[in-house]
Amino acid sequence: MPFADWWSRKTATTCQGCGEPVPALARSCAHCGAPNRARRVWLAVAVLVPLLVLALGILSIVVPRLPLTSTAPRDFAWLKKAMQDCDAEATKQQGALYFLVIPLAAKAEDEGRWRSKSRDEVGNAILLGTDDALEGLRSRGLRLSAENYGFNVRDGANVLYQWTSSSGVTRLTIPDADAIETFNIQFQTDRQKSDTAWGSVFSRKRGNCYWVSAIIGT
């Protein structure tokens, strides 16, 4: 059967005058001459369908070219707020010693570049300034590490303060720290527990929360 005949039968409507089938695009019924009221609807369909096909064709070309992930810079507002909240708490409770530990990870090939920016090497960690850490996170040169780590503090009298293993950004506190004047810190990871080197000695300043941004497990 020719396509034209098949299409005519599939789209035929019923004449409201005599009840006989009428082709969808016919102006009037061939049997009784009554006008075909359904013609306008089918004319609109005939116009809209090609437009829809064209639009879908354009989308199929454009969509695959869109980036799969956003490259927009991230501001890490939540991390800045965590820093501010820790500072506010330390200001209120000056007898306590506060730390906000921000564990970071970097690509192995970038380790040398980050070591050149390091403020201190703490065992198997590279301690970074806050500005460098945030800039690295924004530019995706760094990422927040999901690795478990141990964070330890030792005061000037060699008293050791330890917490259970942590992961992610964590706030840690020594509540009764009036006697602590100096301290140094240590990181240990599950992969490198044998590395027990300590970092340099810090002089304590009361009312400060110490933001510890460190690339761990290097």
VOPAGU-2260 file (C-alpha; in pm, 1 decimal, decimal comma):
REM VOPAGU-2260
SITE   aa  ch    i         X         Y         Z
SITE  MET   A    0       0,0       0,0       0,0
SITE  PRO   A    1     144,8     343,1     -91,3
SITE  PHE   A    2     239,3     554,8     209,1
SITE  ALA   A    3       1,8     833,8     101,9
SITE  ASP   A    4    -295,4     597,5     107,7
SITE  TRP   A    5    -189,0     447,4     442,6
SITE  TRP   A    6    -147,2     793,9     597,7
SITE  SER   A    7    -483,1     909,0     460,3
SITE  ARG   A    8    -660,5     613,7     622,9
SITE  LYS   A    9    -476,0     648,1     956,4
SITE  THR   A   10    -554,8    1018,2     990,6
SITE  ALA   A   11    -911,9    1012,4     851,5
SITE  THR   A   12   -1184,4    1178,4    1057,5
SITE  THR   A   13   -1559,5    1122,8    1061,6
SITE  CYS   A   14   -1781,8    1371,1     881,1
SITE  GLN   A   15   -2024,1    1531,6    1122,6
SITE  GLY   A   16   -2278,8    1565,5     841,8
SITE  CYS   A   17   -2304,2    1213,4     701,9
SITE  GLY   A   18   -2072,6    1000,2     915,4
SITE  GLU   A   19   -1848,7     895,8     627,0
SITE  PRO   A   20   -1464,5     900,5     664,0
SITE  VAL   A   21   -1295,9    1222,4     552,1
SITE  PRO   A   22    -916,4    1266,8     497,9
SITE  ALA   A   23    -773,5    1484,1     777,4
SITE  LEU   A   24    -654,4    1760,7     544,6
SITE  ALA   A   25    -956,5    1761,9     309,9
SITE  ARG   A   26   -1145,9    2092,0     298,9
SITE  SER   A   27   -1485,8    1918,7     285,4
SITE  CYS   A   28   -1654,8    1579,5     281,4
SITE  ALA   A   29   -1652,7    1418,3     -64,4
SITE  HIS   A   30   -1987,8    1251,7       8,0
SITE  CYS   A   31   -2204,6    1536,5     137,6
SITE  GLY   A   32   -1992,2    1847,7      93,0
SITE  ALA   A   33   -1994,3    1944,2     463,5
SITE  PRO   A   34   -1682,2    2145,0     570,0
SITE  ASN   A   35   -1413,7    1943,6     751,9
SITE  ARG   A   36   -1379,6    2113,1    1092,9
SITE  ALA   A   37   -1086,9    1892,0    1198,7
SITE  ARG   A   38    -870,2    2024,8     914,6
SITE  ARG   A   39    -731,4    2320,6    1119,1
SITE  VAL   A   40    -614,0    2090,9    1397,8
SITE  TRP   A   41    -428,9    1861,9    1156,6
SITE  LEU   A   42    -274,4    2159,2     976,1
SITE  ALA   A   43    -132,4    2279,3    1311,5
SITE  VAL   A   44       5,6    1929,9    1380,0
SITE  ALA   A   45     161,9    1918,6    1035,8
SITE  VAL   A   46     346,8    2244,2    1112,5
SITE  LEU   A   47     449,9    2168,5    1472,0
SITE  VAL   A   48     584,5    1814,2    1422,4
SITE  PRO   A   49     870,5    1915,6    1186,0
SITE  LEU   A   50     960,5    2201,7    1421,5
SITE  LEU   A   51     978,5    1959,9    1716,1
SITE  VAL   A   52    1195,9    1718,4    1519,2
SITE  LEU   A   53    1427,7    2006,2    1424,2
SITE  ALA   A   54    1452,5    2120,5    1788,7
SITE  LEU   A   55    1539,7    1769,4    1906,7
SITE  GLY   A   56    1802,6    1747,8    1636,5
SITE  ILE   A   57    1963,2    2070,9    1759,0
SITE  LEU   A   58    1963,9    1945,5    2120,5
SITE  SER   A   59    2130,3    1622,0    2014,6
SITE  ILE   A   60    2414,9    1831,0    1869,2
SITE  VAL   A   61    2448,3    2087,0    2149,5
SITE  VAL   A   62    2404,3    1876,5    2467,3
SITE  PRO   A   63    2704,0    1642,9    2420,6
SITE  ARG   A   64    2928,6    1949,9    2393,5
SITE  LEU   A   65    2828,2    2084,1    2735,4
SITE  PRO   A   66    3080,0    2012,7    3015,0
SITE  LEU   A   67    2987,4    1712,6    3230,4
SITE  THR   A   68    3109,9    1884,4    3546,3
SITE  SER   A   69    3104,1    2245,7    3648,1
SITE  THR   A   70    3435,0    2428,8    3630,0
SITE  ALA   A   71    3302,6    2727,6    3823,4
SITE  PRO   A   72    3523,3    2823,7    4118,4
SITE  ARG   A   73    3408,6    2707,4    4461,4
SITE  ASP   A   74    3416,2    2949,0    4751,9
SITE  PHE   A   75    3403,9    2694,0    5039,0
SITE  ALA   A   76    3185,0    2926,8    5242,9
SITE  TRP   A   77    3103,6    2642,1    5482,4
SITE  LEU   A   78    3474,8    2597,3    5559,8
SITE  LYS   A   79    3524,5    2969,3    5621,1
SITE  LYS   A   80    3227,4    2961,2    5857,4
SITE  ALA   A   81    3376,0    2664,1    6044,9
SITE  MET   A   82    3695,4    2866,5    6091,9
SITE  GLN   A   83    3504,7    3169,7    6217,7
SITE  ASP   A   84    3294,4    2958,5    6455,8
SITE  CYS   A   85    3607,2    2795,7    6599,0
SITE  ASP   A   86    3767,1    3138,7    6648,6
SITE  ALA   A   87    3453,8    3265,9    6824,2
SITE  GLU   A   88    3449,7    2967,8    7060,2
SITE  ALA   A   89    3820,9    3004,9    7136,5
SITE  THR   A   90    3767,4    3373,5    7219,5
SITE  LYS   A   91    3494,4    3280,8    7468,3
SITE  GLN   A   92    3683,8    2990,4    7627,3
SITE  GLN   A   93    4041,3    3116,3    7651,4
SITE  GLY   A   94    4140,0    2848,9    7899,9
SITE  ALA   A   95    4090,8    2584,8    7629,8
SITE  LEU   A   96    4309,2    2512,8    7328,3
SITE  TYR   A   97    4122,1    2474,5    6997,6
SITE  PHE   A   98    4224,5    2319,5    6667,0
SITE  LEU   A   99    4034,6    2301,4    6338,4
SITE  VAL   A  100    4203,4    2025,9    6140,0
SITE  ILE   A  101    4160,4    2046,7    5761,2
SITE  PRO   A  102    4305,6    1730,8    5600,4
SITE  LEU   A  103    4404,4    1776,3    5237,5
SITE  ALA   A  104    4521,0    1557,8    4951,3
SITE  ALA   A  105    4719,1    1645,6    4639,3
SITE  LYS   A  106    4832,8    1468,8    4326,0
SITE  ALA   A  107    5166,8    1293,7    4366,2
SITE  GLU   A  108    5319,8    1495,3    4080,7
SITE  ASP   A  109    5232,3    1821,2    4260,9
SITE  GLU   A  110    5395,0    1730,0    4592,6
SITE  GLY   A  111    5712,6    1927,6    4522,5
SITE  ARG   A  112    5516,9    2242,8    4448,6
SITE  TRP   A  113    5325,2    2217,9    4774,9
SITE  ARG   A  114    5638,7    2144,4    4975,7
SITE  SER   A  115    5782,6    2471,7    4848,2
SITE  LYS   A  116    5484,0    2650,2    5005,0
SITE  SER   A  117    5494,7    2450,5    5328,2
SITE  ARG   A  118    5512,8    2626,1    5663,2
SITE  ASP   A  119    5628,4    2307,7    5830,5
SITE  GLU   A  120    5655,4    1935,4    5765,8
SITE  VAL   A  121    5479,5    1748,1    6041,5
SITE  GLY   A  122    5575,3    1382,7    6017,0
SITE  ASN   A  123    5408,3    1266,3    5699,5
SITE  ALA   A  124    5211,1    1589,1    5652,9
SITE  ILE   A  125    5279,2    1919,5    5476,6
SITE  LEU   A  126    5146,0    2214,3    5675,0
SITE  LEU   A  127    5005,9    2494,0    5455,8
SITE  GLY   A  128    4896,9    2848,5    5529,0
SITE  THR   A  129    4521,8    2903,6    5518,7
SITE  ASP   A  130    4534,5    3122,8    5207,0
SITE  ASP   A  131    4735,5    2863,7    5012,7
SITE  ALA   A  132    4504,0    2584,3    5127,3
SITE  LEU   A  133    4186,7    2768,0    5028,0
SITE  GLU   A  134    4332,3    2874,0    4695,0
SITE  GLY   A  135    4437,0    2514,5    4627,3
SITE  LEU   A  136    4085,6    2391,0    4704,1
SITE  ARG   A  137    3923,4    2658,0    4486,7
SITE  SER   A  138    4149,1    2579,8    4191,5
SITE  ARG   A  139    4109,4    2201,2    4246,4
SITE  GLY   A  140    4483,0    2158,0    4288,2
SITE  LEU   A  141    4393,4    2024,8    4634,3
SITE  ARG   A  142    4096,6    1831,0    4761,5
SITE  LEU   A  143    3969,6    1744,2    5107,1
SITE  SER   A  144    4112,3    1408,5    5210,8
SITE  ALA   A  145    3877,1    1127,8    5313,3
SITE  GLU   A  146    4160,9     928,0    5472,8
SITE  ASN   A  147    4149,2     845,7    5843,9
SITE  TYR   A  148    4416,2    1023,5    6045,5
SITE  GLY   A  149    4539,8    1062,2    6397,8
SITE  PHE   A  150    4614,3    1414,0    6522,9
SITE  ASN   A  151    4834,5    1445,5    6831,4
SITE  VAL   A  152    4955,4    1742,1    7037,4
SITE  ARG   A  153    5252,7    1752,6    7273,4
SITE  ASP   A  154    5307,3    2043,6    7510,2
SITE  GLY   A  155    5633,2    2190,0    7642,9
SITE  ALA   A  156    5629,7    1949,9    7938,9
SITE  ASN   A  157    5605,9    1651,2    7699,1
SITE  VAL   A  158    5245,8    1581,3    7796,9
SITE  LEU   A  159    5076,8    1404,2    7506,7
SITE  TYR   A  160    4718,5    1478,0    7394,4
SITE  GLN   A  161    4556,3    1230,7    7156,0
SITE  TRP   A  162    4212,9    1189,5    7001,5
SITE  THR   A  163    4045,0     894,9    6837,6
SITE  SER   A  164    4101,9     855,3    6464,5
SITE  SER   A  165    3925,4    1123,3    6262,3
SITE  SER   A  166    3832,2    1186,4    5899,0
SITE  GLY   A  167    3737,0    1505,8    5722,9
SITE  VAL   A  168    3739,0    1855,3    5872,1
SITE  THR   A  169    3733,6    1817,0    6251,7
SITE  ARG   A  170    3739,2    2054,8    6547,5
SITE  LEU   A  171    3941,8    1924,5    6843,1
SITE  THR   A  172    3975,2    2077,6    7189,5
SITE  ILE   A  173    4196,2    2050,2    7495,4
SITE  PRO   A  174    3954,5    2188,3    7758,8
SITE  ASP   A  175    4192,7    2256,1    8051,5
SITE  ALA   A  176    4491,4    2404,5    7875,3
SITE  ASP   A  177    4592,6    2694,5    8103,4
SITE  ALA   A  178    4934,1    2540,2    8166,2
SITE  ILE   A  179    5016,5    2496,8    7796,5
SITE  GLU   A  180    5250,4    2770,0    7671,4
SITE  THR   A  181    5407,5    2590,1    7375,5
SITE  PHE   A  182    5314,3    2282,9    7172,3
SITE  ASN   A  183    5392,3    2090,6    6860,2
SITE  ILE   A  184    5173,3    1862,8    6651,7
SITE  GLN   A  185    5187,7    1528,9    6477,9
SITE  PHE   A  186    4983,7    1348,3    6212,5
SITE  GLN   A  187    4959,9     974,2    6163,0
SITE  THR   A  188    4762,4     799,2    5891,2
SITE  ASP   A  189    4652,1     438,4    5859,9
SITE  ARG   A  190    4903,9     388,3    5577,8
SITE  GLN   A  191    5199,1     544,9    5759,1
SITE  LYS   A  192    5158,9     482,2    6130,5
SITE  SER   A  193    5531,9     423,0    6168,9
SITE  ASP   A  194    5611,2     786,2    6082,9
SITE  THR   A  195    5606,5     958,9    6420,8
SITE  ALA   A  196    5800,6    1277,7    6348,3
SITE  TRP   A  197    5679,9    1595,4    6518,1
SITE  GLY   A  198    5656,8    1942,8    6372,8
SITE  SER   A  199    5814,1    2262,0    6495,8
SITE  VAL   A  200    5723,2    2419,6    6829,4
SITE  PHE   A  201    5440,9    2675,6    6831,1
SITE  SER   A  202    5398,7    2943,1    7097,4
SITE  ARG   A  203    5041,9    2943,3    7217,6
SITE  LYS   A  204    4829,7    3255,9    7185,8
SITE  ARG   A  205    4518,3    3242,4    7400,3
SITE  GLY   A  206    4186,4    3305,0    7229,9
SITE  ASN   A  207    4308,4    3157,0    6899,9
SITE  CYS   A  208    4167,4    2859,6    6717,9
SITE  TYR   A  209    4455,3    2699,8    6527,5
SITE  TRP   A  210    4354,7    2619,1    6171,4
SITE  VAL   A  211    4568,0    2319,5    6075,9
SITE  SER   A  212    4556,4    2285,7    5696,5
SITE  ALA   A  213    4777,1    1990,1    5611,0
SITE  ILE   A  214    4835,1    1757,6    5318,1
SITE  ILE   A  215    4837,9    1421,5    5494,2
SITE  GLY   A  216    4974,1    1082,9    5398,0
SITE  THR   A  217    5252,8    1221,8    5176,2
